Amino acid sequence: MKTFHAPFRGTGSRWSIAGAVRGAACAIFLAVCSPFAAQAQVPMLLFKSGFEPNTTALGAPRDCWGPQFGGCWQDITGTDGTPTGNWGNVVWGAPGHNGTPTKVLYSQVTQSGCCGMDPQSGATQNAFQIDPSAEGGDLYIRYWLKYQPDLDRQLASPSWRYLFSWKTGTPGNDDGDYRTVVQVVSWCVGANPCWEIIGDNAARNDPCFPGCRVVYWDEYNTTVPVPVGQWFKFEVFWHRSTGSDGRVWMAVNGQQIVNHLGPNRIAKDINRIFLSDVYSGTAYPLYQWMDDLEIWNGFPSDASPH
């Protein structure tokens, strides 16, 4: 398996980036050195990347573990062409969402560590992940993504493919109490594939799962099409609360796929944001393209109707 990393340019908080490769997983990590700022009256752009080409460097493998399900850490360093950036990685050239050639983040999982190209219930993944040091308030994220052109064929048998999720927990640990996830599934009623959006407690590594899993809410959207083999714009916003003012909102190509209101916080802060995740219960290979990532601390003026 391999991961193709992309350069970033940042605005606002200082970030560091490192890539992690494990025996059954690949990941790109953005380790946040300061928390996201709390929501201001005027939404502020916190981070932006168009994955433009620049200098890259990949450090030697370090802190390895194994041998079974083993792996190593590798640090990605370099300098982006914009003054605010301090990292840069390898990207692919491809037609962008407006049809013109550009640089995009390409992510792929070729096969699993146990079963070759056969399905194995999604134990292998390639995540583009932010690890906040603290939770500072509301967030709005948008980017463009293109799934592989044979996704609908892969989902012919009932299965799933991740798009985005966040989990809670203490910094650096898999010990959370709440998760929100959106995925493409093929067990829908009325349209296949369709969108499924879930709020549950699957945010920790616990041997009791799946028996102790609690689903707080689960919504399907069969009216907004799942684009296959073509670029689409994904938007997500959340306001965390233990009360009725909690909100999780998402849209695809300007059309709302969920607007869930109600409690979405128990005790712990968000400590992992999976911006995109090549993660599925289908056969391999899995791959996708991503471009034009933006993170705001509220809805920008040009967000889709919300």
N, C-alpha and C positions, 0 to 999 in steps of 0.2 A: 504494500500500500504506500501511497505517497501523498504528501500535502504540498500544495503550491501556495506559498505565502505571498502577501502583498504589502507594499509600502503604505504608510499612513501619514497623514498630516493632522496635527491636533490643534485645537484651540481651547484655551481655558486651562484646566488642570494638567499637571505634568503626568505623563504615563511612561511605563516601560513595557516592553513586549518580549515574550519568550515563547518558543514553540516546544511542545512536549510530545514525544513519541513513545508510546507504550506498545507492549506486545499485541494487544488487541484494540488499541485506540491511538488516534492521532489527534492533536489539538493545537490550536493557535490561541495563546493566552494574552489578554491585555490586563496586566496587573495594575490596578488603580492605586496610586500612591497617596491620593487624597480623595475624600468622598465626593460624590456628585453634589453640586451645590443644591440647596433647597430651592423650590420653585419661586421665581421672582414674579413680579407683577407683569413684566414684559418677558415673554419666553426668550431664553438665551441659547444660542448654539454652543454645545459643550464639546463636540467632537465631529470631525468630518473627514472623509476619505473618498477620493475618486480612484485610488489604486494606480496613480501615475508612476511611470518608471523612474527609478533612481538607484543609487548605490546600495548594495546589499552585502551582508556578511553573515555567515552561519558558523557559530562556534563549534568546537569539537564536542562530541557527546561527553556528558558528565553525570555523576551521581546515578550510575546505572544500578538496576536491580534485576532480579530474575533467579534462575533461568526461565522457569515456567511463567508465562504471562509477563515476561520481563520487558525492560525498555530503558530508555535514557532520557535525560533532559538535554535540549539544545537551545542555546540563547541566540536570538536573532538580533543583530545590531546593524548599524549603518546610519546614514543621514538622509532624510527626505529633502527634496528640493525646496520645500517651503520653510521659511524661517522658524516656524513653531514646531517642526517635526524633529524627532531624534531617532528614527528607525527607518528601515527600508528592507524589503524582501523581494522575492522573485514573483513575477506575475506573468500571465499569458496575454497576448494580444488576441482580440476577438471583436466581432461586431457588437456594439453596445446596444442599449435599449432604444436609442434613437436611430439605429441603423448604421452609424458611422464607426470606423475602427477605433478602438480604445484599449485600455489596459484594465483587466478585471481579475478578481480573485477566483481561481479555479480550485475546487476541492474534490478529492476522489478517494474512495475506498475500493481497492481492486478485489480483495478477497478477505475472508476472515482468518483468524489464527488457528481455528480448529477444523473448519469444514470446507476449505477452498472457496468455491463460488456458490455453494449451496446455501439456502437460508439457514440461519441459526438463531432466530428469535431476537436479533438485534443486539448481540453482545459486543459488536464492533462498531465504533463510531469515529467520526472526524469532526470535531467541534471547533467553532470559532467563538471563543469564550471571553467574557469580561469578568474579572473577579474584584468587585468593589471592596474597599477596606471598610466602608460604612455606607449606610443608606441615608441619602440626604433629602429625599422628597420625590415628587412626581417626575416621571420620565416619558418622553416621546421618542421613538426610534423609527426611522424609515430607511429602506434601501431597495434596490432592484435585485431580483433573483431569477435565474432560469434553471428549471429542472431538466434532467436528461430527457431526450425525446421519446424514450420507450418506457417512461414511468407508468403510463396507463397499462401497458402490457405486463410490467412487473407486478402491478397491483391487481391483476386479473383474478388471482385467488385472494380471498379476504386478507388484507394486510395493511400496513401503515408506513408512513414516511414523515419524519419530523420536519418542521419548519423553524420554530422558535420556541424558547421556553426560558423561564427564570425560576430559581430555587432559593430558598432561605437557608440560613445556617450561620455558625460562627465563622469568621474569616479563616480560610484555608482548610475548612473541614466539611465533610459530607454528613451533616447532622441536623438538617433543617426540619421544619414543620409544615411548609407550604410550598406548593409548586403550581405554576400556571404554564400550560403547554398548548400549542396549536399544531395539528398534524393533518396530513392528507390520509384519508382512510377509504377502504373500498367495501365496507359493510353497511353502507348508507341505505336508507329507504327513500326511493324516488330519484336518486341521481348518484352515479358512481364515476369517478371518485368524488368525495366531498370533503368539506372542512369539519374537523372536530376540535373543539376548544374545551379544555378541562381545568378545573381547580381541584387539587387533591393534596394529600400529605406525602406524596412520593418524592421527598426531598432529602432523604437520608439513606445511608447504606445500613440496612437492618435485615438480619436473616429472617425476620418474621414476614417480610414481603414475599408474595403479594397478599398473604392472608390478612395482614393488618392494614392494608391500604384502605383509606377513607376517601371517597369521592364527595367533595362538597358541592360541586356543580359540574354539569356536562352538557354542552350544547352543540348541536349540529347545524351547519348551514349548507343547504343543497341548492340554493338559488344563485349564489355567486360562483361562476365556473372556476375549476382548478386549471390554470394554464399549464400545459405540458409542452416542453420543447420551445417555449417562447418566454421572453422577458415579462415580468410582472412587478408592480410596485407593491411592497408590503409596508404597512404602517401599524404601529402598536403604541398604545398609551395605557398607563396605569396610575391610579391613585390608591395608595394602600391605607386601609382603615379596618378597625375592628367593628365598625358600625355600618349603617345602611348607605353611607356616602362613599364606600369603596367602589372602585370602578376598574374594569378591564375592557378596553376597546381595541378593536383591530379592523383593518380594512385591506382589501386587495383590489388593485386597480381603481381606487377611489370608491369602491362599494363596501359598505360595512358588512363584516362577517360575524361580529359579535359586539354586544354592548352590555356586558354583565355588571349589574349593580348589586352591592351588598358586601358583607365582610370578606376580606381577602388577606387578613393579617391575624396571626395568633400571638406569637411572642418574638420570633427571631427576624432579623433584618435579611434583606436579599444579599446573598454573597456570591451568586453565580448568575450571569446572564448569558445564555447561549444564543448569540445573535443569529447564527445559522448552525445547523448540525446535520452532517451527512450521516443519517442514522435511520435504519429501517428494518423491518422484519422480512424483507424480500430477499431474493437472490442477488448476487453481485455481478458486475461492478455497479457502484453507486457514484454519481458525480453531479456537480452543479456549478453554476457561475454566479458571482455576486459583484455588485458595483454600487457606487454612489451611496455610501453609508453616512447617515447623519444621526446625531443624538442631541436632543433638546431637553430642557427642563420644563417643558409645557408645549401645548399645541402651537406650532408656528402659524403665521397668518395664511400660508398657502397649504395647510393640511387639508385633507379631504373632509367633507361635511361630517360633523361630529356632535 
